[in-house]
């Protein structure tokens, strides 16, 4: 015998409450994912920039220990950084034709400049500092020049403070995102080792 009752019949589909709860959960998860996507994109972009700067330091090293000028003599190549606006958004690979281990034309790609590299993602050079084994502290500099000359793979590190140039053992270049929330530091040691921290 078939039993039928209008009370026991079920309607198929979602109720309005179930639909609102489902949409709310989806919106909450989407907001969280978009926020994480933005911060991970910034972190990835900064890591990529730090790797590029590190690679460009190595490229300057390769130029310096392998190049010969037209007269057959060896000359150094290097990379220079400034933190003063607008030059905190670029750096220069240079050929040190006069042998002083610094880029004599900071900020412009003239004279010793081989290539000016722009930082285009909104990140910038936030700090330049140098170390000496005597002090063991990182001293801020206005500009930093890291040069390499054949046959040595070790760098000649020069820092300029208030127009005075001095030699140092190690150097650090700190990069930050546009909003300053993330940073990466490239360290160049006297031994020629370049690392991203």
Biotite code that builds the C-alpha atoms (Angstrom):
import biotite.structure as struc

atoms = struc.array([
    struc.Atom([0.000, 0.000, 0.000], chain_id="A", res_id=1, res_name="UNK", atom_name="CA", element="C"),
    struc.Atom([1.403, 3.342, -1.021], chain_id="A", res_id=2, res_name="UNK", atom_name="CA", element="C"),
    struc.Atom([1.624, 5.968, 1.617], chain_id="A", res_id=3, res_name="UNK", atom_name="CA", element="C"),
    struc.Atom([1.636, 9.573, 0.567], chain_id="A", res_id=4, res_name="UNK", atom_name="CA", element="C"),
    struc.Atom([1.623, 12.639, 2.694], chain_id="A", res_id=5, res_name="UNK", atom_name="CA", element="C"),
    struc.Atom([2.194, 16.275, 1.809], chain_id="A", res_id=6, res_name="UNK", atom_name="CA", element="C"),
    struc.Atom([4.095, 16.685, 5.081], chain_id="A", res_id=7, res_name="UNK", atom_name="CA", element="C"),
    struc.Atom([6.797, 14.187, 4.104], chain_id="A", res_id=8, res_name="UNK", atom_name="CA", element="C"),
    struc.Atom([7.389, 15.418, 0.586], chain_id="A", res_id=9, res_name="UNK", atom_name="CA", element="C"),
    struc.Atom([10.643, 17.314, 0.136], chain_id="A", res_id=10, res_name="UNK", atom_name="CA", element="C"),
    struc.Atom([11.292, 20.106, -2.297], chain_id="A", res_id=11, res_name="UNK", atom_name="CA", element="C"),
    struc.Atom([14.509, 20.021, -4.230], chain_id="A", res_id=12, res_name="UNK", atom_name="CA", element="C"),
    struc.Atom([16.903, 23.044, -4.173], chain_id="A", res_id=13, res_name="UNK", atom_name="CA", element="C"),
    struc.Atom([18.516, 25.482, -1.757], chain_id="A", res_id=14, res_name="UNK", atom_name="CA", element="C"),
    struc.Atom([16.747, 27.684, 0.685], chain_id="A", res_id=15, res_name="UNK", atom_name="CA", element="C"),
    struc.Atom([17.565, 31.398, 0.596], chain_id="A", res_id=16, res_name="UNK", atom_name="CA", element="C"),
    struc.Atom([19.459, 31.061, 3.916], chain_id="A", res_id=17, res_name="UNK", atom_name="CA", element="C"),
    struc.Atom([21.690, 28.285, 2.521], chain_id="A", res_id=18, res_name="UNK", atom_name="CA", element="C"),
    struc.Atom([22.391, 30.353, -0.579], chain_id="A", res_id=19, res_name="UNK", atom_name="CA", element="C"),
    struc.Atom([23.336, 33.454, 1.454], chain_id="A", res_id=20, res_name="UNK", atom_name="CA", element="C"),
    struc.Atom([25.641, 31.411, 3.741], chain_id="A", res_id=21, res_name="UNK", atom_name="CA", element="C"),
    struc.Atom([27.351, 29.797, 0.731], chain_id="A", res_id=22, res_name="UNK", atom_name="CA", element="C"),
    struc.Atom([27.894, 33.139, -1.017], chain_id="A", res_id=23, res_name="UNK", atom_name="CA", element="C"),
    struc.Atom([29.228, 34.689, 2.218], chain_id="A", res_id=24, res_name="UNK", atom_name="CA", element="C"),
    struc.Atom([31.755, 31.889, 2.710], chain_id="A", res_id=25, res_name="UNK", atom_name="CA", element="C"),
    struc.Atom([32.848, 32.175, -0.929], chain_id="A", res_id=26, res_name="UNK", atom_name="CA", element="C"),
    struc.Atom([33.258, 35.969, -0.618], chain_id="A", res_id=27, res_name="UNK", atom_name="CA", element="C"),
    struc.Atom([35.288, 35.609, 2.590], chain_id="A", res_id=28, res_name="UNK", atom_name="CA", element="C"),
    struc.Atom([37.639, 33.044, 1.013], chain_id="A", res_id=29, res_name="UNK", atom_name="CA", element="C"),
    struc.Atom([38.018, 35.147, -2.144], chain_id="A", res_id=30, res_name="UNK", atom_name="CA", element="C"),
    struc.Atom([38.954, 38.241, -0.138], chain_id="A", res_id=31, res_name="UNK", atom_name="CA", element="C"),
    struc.Atom([41.560, 36.295, 1.787], chain_id="A", res_id=32, res_name="UNK", atom_name="CA", element="C"),
    struc.Atom([43.047, 34.834, -1.403], chain_id="A", res_id=33, res_name="UNK", atom_name="CA", element="C"),
    struc.Atom([43.227, 38.206, -3.165], chain_id="A", res_id=34, res_name="UNK", atom_name="CA", element="C"),
    struc.Atom([45.001, 39.759, -0.160], chain_id="A", res_id=35, res_name="UNK", atom_name="CA", element="C"),
    struc.Atom([47.531, 36.921, -0.039], chain_id="A", res_id=36, res_name="UNK", atom_name="CA", element="C"),
    struc.Atom([48.009, 37.119, -3.804], chain_id="A", res_id=37, res_name="UNK", atom_name="CA", element="C"),
    struc.Atom([48.967, 40.797, -3.614], chain_id="A", res_id=38, res_name="UNK", atom_name="CA", element="C"),
    struc.Atom([51.495, 40.302, -0.821], chain_id="A", res_id=39, res_name="UNK", atom_name="CA", element="C"),
    struc.Atom([53.006, 37.230, -2.470], chain_id="A", res_id=40, res_name="UNK", atom_name="CA", element="C"),
    struc.Atom([53.277, 39.140, -5.760], chain_id="A", res_id=41, res_name="UNK", atom_name="CA", element="C"),
    struc.Atom([55.204, 41.917, -3.964], chain_id="A", res_id=42, res_name="UNK", atom_name="CA", element="C"),
    struc.Atom([57.496, 39.383, -2.304], chain_id="A", res_id=43, res_name="UNK", atom_name="CA", element="C"),
    struc.Atom([58.108, 37.565, -5.577], chain_id="A", res_id=44, res_name="UNK", atom_name="CA", element="C"),
    struc.Atom([58.809, 40.818, -7.411], chain_id="A", res_id=45, res_name="UNK", atom_name="CA", element="C"),
    struc.Atom([61.314, 41.921, -4.743], chain_id="A", res_id=46, res_name="UNK", atom_name="CA", element="C"),
    struc.Atom([63.040, 38.527, -4.740], chain_id="A", res_id=47, res_name="UNK", atom_name="CA", element="C"),
    struc.Atom([63.285, 38.691, -8.516], chain_id="A", res_id=48, res_name="UNK", atom_name="CA", element="C"),
    struc.Atom([64.816, 42.185, -8.348], chain_id="A", res_id=49, res_name="UNK", atom_name="CA", element="C"),
    struc.Atom([67.352, 41.073, -5.716], chain_id="A", res_id=50, res_name="UNK", atom_name="CA", element="C"),
    struc.Atom([68.334, 38.112, -7.900], chain_id="A", res_id=51, res_name="UNK", atom_name="CA", element="C"),
    struc.Atom([68.729, 40.435, -10.905], chain_id="A", res_id=52, res_name="UNK", atom_name="CA", element="C"),
    struc.Atom([70.959, 42.875, -8.982], chain_id="A", res_id=53, res_name="UNK", atom_name="CA", element="C"),
    struc.Atom([73.025, 39.939, -7.697], chain_id="A", res_id=54, res_name="UNK", atom_name="CA", element="C"),
    struc.Atom([73.362, 38.609, -11.248], chain_id="A", res_id=55, res_name="UNK", atom_name="CA", element="C"),
    struc.Atom([74.382, 42.044, -12.530], chain_id="A", res_id=56, res_name="UNK", atom_name="CA", element="C"),
    struc.Atom([77.117, 42.214, -9.870], chain_id="A", res_id=57, res_name="UNK", atom_name="CA", element="C"),
    struc.Atom([78.342, 38.842, -11.138], chain_id="A", res_id=58, res_name="UNK", atom_name="CA", element="C"),
    struc.Atom([78.142, 40.134, -14.712], chain_id="A", res_id=59, res_name="UNK", atom_name="CA", element="C"),
    struc.Atom([80.320, 43.135, -13.783], chain_id="A", res_id=60, res_name="UNK", atom_name="CA", element="C"),
    struc.Atom([82.733, 40.660, -12.183], chain_id="A", res_id=61, res_name="UNK", atom_name="CA", element="C"),
    struc.Atom([82.844, 38.582, -15.381], chain_id="A", res_id=62, res_name="UNK", atom_name="CA", element="C"),
    struc.Atom([83.481, 41.741, -17.452], chain_id="A", res_id=63, res_name="UNK", atom_name="CA", element="C"),
    struc.Atom([86.231, 42.843, -15.081], chain_id="A", res_id=64, res_name="UNK", atom_name="CA", element="C"),
    struc.Atom([88.187, 39.605, -15.032], chain_id="A", res_id=65, res_name="UNK", atom_name="CA", element="C"),
    struc.Atom([87.918, 38.901, -18.751], chain_id="A", res_id=66, res_name="UNK", atom_name="CA", element="C"),
    struc.Atom([88.001, 42.201, -20.681], chain_id="A", res_id=67, res_name="UNK", atom_name="CA", element="C"),
    struc.Atom([90.859, 43.840, -22.538], chain_id="A", res_id=68, res_name="UNK", atom_name="CA", element="C"),
    struc.Atom([90.544, 47.321, -24.020], chain_id="A", res_id=69, res_name="UNK", atom_name="CA", element="C"),
    struc.Atom([91.567, 48.291, -27.563], chain_id="A", res_id=70, res_name="UNK", atom_name="CA", element="C"),
    struc.Atom([95.146, 49.043, -26.571], chain_id="A", res_id=71, res_name="UNK", atom_name="CA", element="C"),
    struc.Atom([95.555, 45.538, -25.144], chain_id="A", res_id=72, res_name="UNK", atom_name="CA", element="C"),
    struc.Atom([95.607, 46.541, -21.483], chain_id="A", res_id=73, res_name="UNK", atom_name="CA", element="C"),
    struc.Atom([93.241, 45.300, -18.816], chain_id="A", res_id=74, res_name="UNK", atom_name="CA", element="C"),
    struc.Atom([90.772, 47.578, -17.079], chain_id="A", res_id=75, res_name="UNK", atom_name="CA", element="C"),
    struc.Atom([88.302, 47.087, -14.296], chain_id="A", res_id=76, res_name="UNK", atom_name="CA", element="C"),
    struc.Atom([84.530, 46.864, -14.610], chain_id="A", res_id=77, res_name="UNK", atom_name="CA", element="C"),
    struc.Atom([82.104, 47.463, -11.831], chain_id="A", res_id=78, res_name="UNK", atom_name="CA", element="C"),
    struc.Atom([78.648, 48.358, -10.665], chain_id="A", res_id=79, res_name="UNK", atom_name="CA", element="C"),
    struc.Atom([77.613, 51.532, -8.844], chain_id="A", res_id=80, res_name="UNK", atom_name="CA", element="C"),
    struc.Atom([74.614, 52.388, -6.686], chain_id="A", res_id=81, res_name="UNK", atom_name="CA", element="C"),
    struc.Atom([73.186, 55.588, -5.223], chain_id="A", res_id=82, res_name="UNK", atom_name="CA", element="C"),
    struc.Atom([70.359, 55.970, -2.759], chain_id="A", res_id=83, res_name="UNK", atom_name="CA", element="C"),
    struc.Atom([69.570, 59.638, -3.412], chain_id="A", res_id=84, res_name="UNK", atom_name="CA", element="C"),
    struc.Atom([66.459, 60.334, -5.531], chain_id="A", res_id=85, res_name="UNK", atom_name="CA", element="C"),
    struc.Atom([65.970, 59.748, -8.423], chain_id="A", res_id=86, res_name="UNK", atom_name="CA", element="C"),
    struc.Atom([68.971, 57.416, -8.632], chain_id="A", res_id=87, res_name="UNK", atom_name="CA", element="C"),
    struc.Atom([67.608, 54.995, -6.021], chain_id="A", res_id=88, res_name="UNK", atom_name="CA", element="C"),
    struc.Atom([65.591, 53.496, -8.876], chain_id="A", res_id=89, res_name="UNK", atom_name="CA", element="C"),
    struc.Atom([68.573, 52.517, -11.033], chain_id="A", res_id=90, res_name="UNK", atom_name="CA", element="C"),
    struc.Atom([72.180, 51.374, -10.951], chain_id="A", res_id=91, res_name="UNK", atom_name="CA", element="C"),
    struc.Atom([75.033, 51.453, -13.452], chain_id="A", res_id=92, res_name="UNK", atom_name="CA", element="C"),
    struc.Atom([77.458, 48.880, -14.787], chain_id="A", res_id=93, res_name="UNK", atom_name="CA", element="C"),
    struc.Atom([80.646, 50.774, -15.683], chain_id="A", res_id=94, res_name="UNK", atom_name="CA", element="C"),
    struc.Atom([84.051, 50.310, -17.306], chain_id="A", res_id=95, res_name="UNK", atom_name="CA", element="C"),
    struc.Atom([86.705, 51.859, -15.067], chain_id="A", res_id=96, res_name="UNK", atom_name="CA", element="C"),
    struc.Atom([88.945, 53.337, -17.752], chain_id="A", res_id=97, res_name="UNK", atom_name="CA", element="C"),
    struc.Atom([90.840, 55.665, -15.393], chain_id="A", res_id=98, res_name="UNK", atom_name="CA", element="C"),
    struc.Atom([91.596, 52.968, -12.782], chain_id="A", res_id=99, res_name="UNK", atom_name="CA", element="C"),
    struc.Atom([90.109, 54.608, -9.674], chain_id="A", res_id=100, res_name="UNK", atom_name="CA", element="C"),
    struc.Atom([87.554, 51.796, -9.091], chain_id="A", res_id=101, res_name="UNK", atom_name="CA", element="C"),
    struc.Atom([84.572, 54.188, -9.005], chain_id="A", res_id=102, res_name="UNK", atom_name="CA", element="C"),
    struc.Atom([82.012, 55.312, -11.557], chain_id="A", res_id=103, res_name="UNK", atom_name="CA", element="C"),
    struc.Atom([82.905, 58.944, -12.208], chain_id="A", res_id=104, res_name="UNK", atom_name="CA", element="C"),
    struc.Atom([79.536, 59.777, -13.812], chain_id="A", res_id=105, res_name="UNK", atom_name="CA", element="C"),
    struc.Atom([76.984, 58.777, -11.183], chain_id="A", res_id=106, res_name="UNK", atom_name="CA", element="C"),
    struc.Atom([73.373, 58.999, -12.212], chain_id="A", res_id=107, res_name="UNK", atom_name="CA", element="C"),
    struc.Atom([74.066, 59.418, -15.920], chain_id="A", res_id=108, res_name="UNK", atom_name="CA", element="C"),
    struc.Atom([75.031, 56.877, -18.525], chain_id="A", res_id=109, res_name="UNK", atom_name="CA", element="C"),
    struc.Atom([77.945, 58.801, -19.993], chain_id="A", res_id=110, res_name="UNK", atom_name="CA", element="C"),
    struc.Atom([81.697, 58.366, -19.888], chain_id="A", res_id=111, res_name="UNK", atom_name="CA", element="C"),
    struc.Atom([82.462, 55.082, -18.154], chain_id="A", res_id=112, res_name="UNK", atom_name="CA", element="C"),
    struc.Atom([78.881, 53.811, -18.283], chain_id="A", res_id=113, res_name="UNK", atom_name="CA", element="C"),
    struc.Atom([78.356, 50.462, -19.988], chain_id="A", res_id=114, res_name="UNK", atom_name="CA", element="C"),
    struc.Atom([74.673, 50.069, -19.106], chain_id="A", res_id=115, res_name="UNK", atom_name="CA", element="C"),
    struc.Atom([72.158, 51.783, -16.829], chain_id="A", res_id=116, res_name="UNK", atom_name="CA", element="C"),
    struc.Atom([69.739, 49.333, -15.250], chain_id="A", res_id=117, res_name="UNK", atom_name="CA", element="C"),
    struc.Atom([66.328, 50.707, -14.254], chain_id="A", res_id=118, res_name="UNK", atom_name="CA", element="C"),
    struc.Atom([64.312, 49.356, -11.342], chain_id="A", res_id=119, res_name="UNK", atom_name="CA", element="C"),
    struc.Atom([60.817, 49.442, -12.810], chain_id="A", res_id=120, res_name="UNK", atom_name="CA", element="C"),
    struc.Atom([58.512, 47.621, -10.391], chain_id="A", res_id=121, res_name="UNK", atom_name="CA", element="C"),
    struc.Atom([58.274, 50.432, -7.832], chain_id="A", res_id=122, res_name="UNK", atom_name="CA", element="C"),
    struc.Atom([60.940, 48.947, -5.574], chain_id="A", res_id=123, res_name="UNK", atom_name="CA", element="C"),
    struc.Atom([63.970, 51.067, -4.743], chain_id="A", res_id=124, res_name="UNK", atom_name="CA", element="C"),
    struc.Atom([67.424, 51.076, -3.165], chain_id="A", res_id=125, res_name="UNK", atom_name="CA", element="C"),
    struc.Atom([66.720, 51.985, 0.455], chain_id="A", res_id=126, res_name="UNK", atom_name="CA", element="C"),
    struc.Atom([70.171, 51.628, 2.006], chain_id="A", res_id=127, res_name="UNK", atom_name="CA", element="C"),
    struc.Atom([73.811, 51.240, 1.059], chain_id="A", res_id=128, res_name="UNK", atom_name="CA", element="C"),
    struc.Atom([76.334, 50.360, 3.691], chain_id="A", res_id=129, res_name="UNK", atom_name="CA", element="C"),
    struc.Atom([79.896, 49.136, 3.961], chain_id="A", res_id=130, res_name="UNK", atom_name="CA", element="C"),
    struc.Atom([81.803, 47.145, 6.566], chain_id="A", res_id=131, res_name="UNK", atom_name="CA", element="C"),
    struc.Atom([85.374, 47.064, 7.666], chain_id="A", res_id=132, res_name="UNK", atom_name="CA", element="C"),
    struc.Atom([86.895, 44.210, 9.596], chain_id="A", res_id=133, res_name="UNK", atom_name="CA", element="C"),
    struc.Atom([88.229, 46.730, 12.139], chain_id="A", res_id=134, res_name="UNK", atom_name="CA", element="C"),
    struc.Atom([84.844, 48.142, 13.134], chain_id="A", res_id=135, res_name="UNK", atom_name="CA", element="C"),
    struc.Atom([82.571, 45.238, 12.240], chain_id="A", res_id=136, res_name="UNK", atom_name="CA", element="C"),
    struc.Atom([79.655, 47.645, 11.810], chain_id="A", res_id=137, res_name="UNK", atom_name="CA", element="C"),
    struc.Atom([77.759, 48.619, 8.712], chain_id="A", res_id=138, res_name="UNK", atom_name="CA", element="C"),
    struc.Atom([78.321, 52.280, 7.857], chain_id="A", res_id=139, res_name="UNK", atom_name="CA", element="C"),
    struc.Atom([75.854, 54.075, 5.563], chain_id="A", res_id=140, res_name="UNK", atom_name="CA", element="C"),
    struc.Atom([77.315, 55.571, 2.372], chain_id="A", res_id=141, res_name="UNK", atom_name="CA", element="C"),
    struc.Atom([75.981, 58.019, -0.222], chain_id="A", res_id=142, res_name="UNK", atom_name="CA", element="C"),
    struc.Atom([77.166, 55.903, -3.152], chain_id="A", res_id=143, res_name="UNK", atom_name="CA", element="C"),
    struc.Atom([78.666, 52.451, -3.486], chain_id="A", res_id=144, res_name="UNK", atom_name="CA", element="C"),
    struc.Atom([81.072, 51.230, -6.180], chain_id="A", res_id=145, res_name="UNK", atom_name="CA", element="C"),
    struc.Atom([82.033, 47.578, -6.541], chain_id="A", res_id=146, res_name="UNK", atom_name="CA", element="C"),
    struc.Atom([84.732, 46.979, -9.175], chain_id="A", res_id=147, res_name="UNK", atom_name="CA", element="C"),
    struc.Atom([86.569, 43.895, -10.412], chain_id="A", res_id=148, res_name="UNK", atom_name="CA", element="C"),
    struc.Atom([89.914, 43.808, -12.214], chain_id="A", res_id=149, res_name="UNK", atom_name="CA", element="C"),
    struc.Atom([91.740, 40.975, -13.874], chain_id="A", res_id=150, res_name="UNK", atom_name="CA", element="C"),
    struc.Atom([93.096, 38.569, -12.692], chain_id="A", res_id=151, res_name="UNK", atom_name="CA", element="C"),
    struc.Atom([91.453, 38.865, -9.256], chain_id="A", res_id=152, res_name="UNK", atom_name="CA", element="C"),
    struc.Atom([87.824, 37.778, -8.716], chain_id="A", res_id=153, res_name="UNK", atom_name="CA", element="C"),
    struc.Atom([87.771, 39.730, -5.435], chain_id="A", res_id=154, res_name="UNK", atom_name="CA", element="C"),
    struc.Atom([86.033, 43.114, -5.525], chain_id="A", res_id=155, res_name="UNK", atom_name="CA", element="C"),
    struc.Atom([87.438, 46.559, -4.946], chain_id="A", res_id=156, res_name="UNK", atom_name="CA", element="C"),
    struc.Atom([84.700, 48.060, -2.747], chain_id="A", res_id=157, res_name="UNK", atom_name="CA", element="C"),
    struc.Atom([84.552, 51.838, -2.529], chain_id="A", res_id=158, res_name="UNK", atom_name="CA", element="C"),
    struc.Atom([82.075, 53.880, -0.555], chain_id="A", res_id=159, res_name="UNK", atom_name="CA", element="C"),
    struc.Atom([81.577, 57.625, -0.800], chain_id="A", res_id=160, res_name="UNK", atom_name="CA", element="C"),
    struc.Atom([80.475, 59.569, 2.276], chain_id="A", res_id=161, res_name="UNK", atom_name="CA", element="C"),
    struc.Atom([80.166, 63.345, 1.923], chain_id="A", res_id=162, res_name="UNK", atom_name="CA", element="C"),
    struc.Atom([82.381, 63.378, -1.162], chain_id="A", res_id=163, res_name="UNK", atom_name="CA", element="C"),
    struc.Atom([85.167, 61.341, 0.487], chain_id="A", res_id=164, res_name="UNK", atom_name="CA", element="C"),
    struc.Atom([85.958, 57.950, -1.081], chain_id="A", res_id=165, res_name="UNK", atom_name="CA", element="C"),
    struc.Atom([87.338, 55.093, 1.016], chain_id="A", res_id=166, res_name="UNK", atom_name="CA", element="C"),
    struc.Atom([88.003, 51.352, 0.595], chain_id="A", res_id=167, res_name="UNK", atom_name="CA", element="C"),
    struc.Atom([85.970, 48.782, 2.499], chain_id="A", res_id=168, res_name="UNK", atom_name="CA", element="C"),
    struc.Atom([85.886, 45.017, 3.058], chain_id="A", res_id=169, res_name="UNK", atom_name="CA", element="C"),
    struc.Atom([82.193, 44.194, 2.513], chain_id="A", res_id=170, res_name="UNK", atom_name="CA", element="C"),
    struc.Atom([79.116, 45.935, 1.141], chain_id="A", res_id=171, res_name="UNK", atom_name="CA", element="C"),
    struc.Atom([75.348, 45.659, 1.543], chain_id="A", res_id=172, res_name="UNK", atom_name="CA", element="C"),
    struc.Atom([72.638, 46.886, -0.816], chain_id="A", res_id=173, res_name="UNK", atom_name="CA", element="C"),
    struc.Atom([69.134, 46.914, 0.686], chain_id="A", res_id=174, res_name="UNK", atom_name="CA", element="C"),
    struc.Atom([66.111, 46.937, -1.621], chain_id="A", res_id=175, res_name="UNK", atom_name="CA", element="C"),
    struc.Atom([62.560, 47.679, -0.482], chain_id="A", res_id=176, res_name="UNK", atom_name="CA", element="C"),
    struc.Atom([59.108, 47.462, -2.013], chain_id="A", res_id=177, res_name="UNK", atom_name="CA", element="C"),
    struc.Atom([57.305, 50.675, -2.888], chain_id="A", res_id=178, res_name="UNK", atom_name="CA", element="C"),
    struc.Atom([55.390, 50.712, 0.400], chain_id="A", res_id=179, res_name="UNK", atom_name="CA", element="C"),
    struc.Atom([58.479, 49.698, 2.417], chain_id="A", res_id=180, res_name="UNK", atom_name="CA", element="C"),
    struc.Atom([56.814, 46.604, 3.860], chain_id="A", res_id=181, res_name="UNK", atom_name="CA", element="C"),
    struc.Atom([59.342, 44.092, 2.482], chain_id="A", res_id=182, res_name="UNK", atom_name="CA", element="C"),
    struc.Atom([63.101, 44.231, 2.034], chain_id="A", res_id=183, res_name="UNK", atom_name="CA", element="C"),
    struc.Atom([65.966, 42.136, 0.655], chain_id="A", res_id=184, res_name="UNK", atom_name="CA", element="C"),
    struc.Atom([69.677, 42.682, 1.210], chain_id="A", res_id=185, res_name="UNK", atom_name="CA", element="C"),
    struc.Atom([72.434, 41.795, -1.227], chain_id="A", res_id=186, res_name="UNK", atom_name="CA", element="C"),
    struc.Atom([75.786, 41.249, 0.476], chain_id="A", res_id=187, res_name="UNK", atom_name="CA", element="C"),
    struc.Atom([79.112, 41.416, -1.360], chain_id="A", res_id=188, res_name="UNK", atom_name="CA", element="C"),
    struc.Atom([82.038, 40.025, 0.611], chain_id="A", res_id=189, res_name="UNK", atom_name="CA", element="C"),
    struc.Atom([85.719, 40.823, 0.111], chain_id="A", res_id=190, res_name="UNK", atom_name="CA", element="C"),
    struc.Atom([86.201, 37.266, -1.178], chain_id="A", res_id=191, res_name="UNK", atom_name="CA", element="C"),
    struc.Atom([83.936, 37.977, -4.165], chain_id="A", res_id=192, res_name="UNK", atom_name="CA", element="C"),
    struc.Atom([80.962, 36.044, -2.808], chain_id="A", res_id=193, res_name="UNK", atom_name="CA", element="C"),
    struc.Atom([77.592, 37.651, -3.560], chain_id="A", res_id=194, res_name="UNK", atom_name="CA", element="C"),
    struc.Atom([74.520, 36.557, -1.585], chain_id="A", res_id=195, res_name="UNK", atom_name="CA", element="C"),
    struc.Atom([70.891, 37.612, -1.202], chain_id="A", res_id=196, res_name="UNK", atom_name="CA", element="C"),
    struc.Atom([69.515, 37.650, 2.339], chain_id="A", res_id=197, res_name="UNK", atom_name="CA", element="C"),
])
